[in-house]
Amino acid sequence: MNMHEIFYWYLAIINIVVLVVYGGDKLFAKLDSWRVPEKVLLLLALLGGSIGALLAMQVFRHKTRHLKFRYGVPVILLLQVAGLVYLHWK
């Protein structure tokens, strides 16, 4: 397996994990239970899970009113895409 394949697997796995974590946090919110800290949710997006975070925000209607998520997660995704484009063309 080459580095590109490893990277693609990492992105797939982190985005699935983020989708599950955001969904679990929404469930915990409904149950008035323990919550995943917002810093952790944003960190997961920063670590490559921004697509999973955006998808979860739409599917679960979670964190859509919070400006740092509504605008922050798309900005994180744009920066990640820009970084990938830069690395690809470098």
Secondary structure, 3 states (H helix, E strand, C coil): CCHHHHHHHHHHHHHHHHHHHHHHHHHHHHCCCCCCCHHHHHHHHHHHHHHHHHHHHHHCCCCCCCHHHHCHHHHHHHHHHHHHHHHHHC
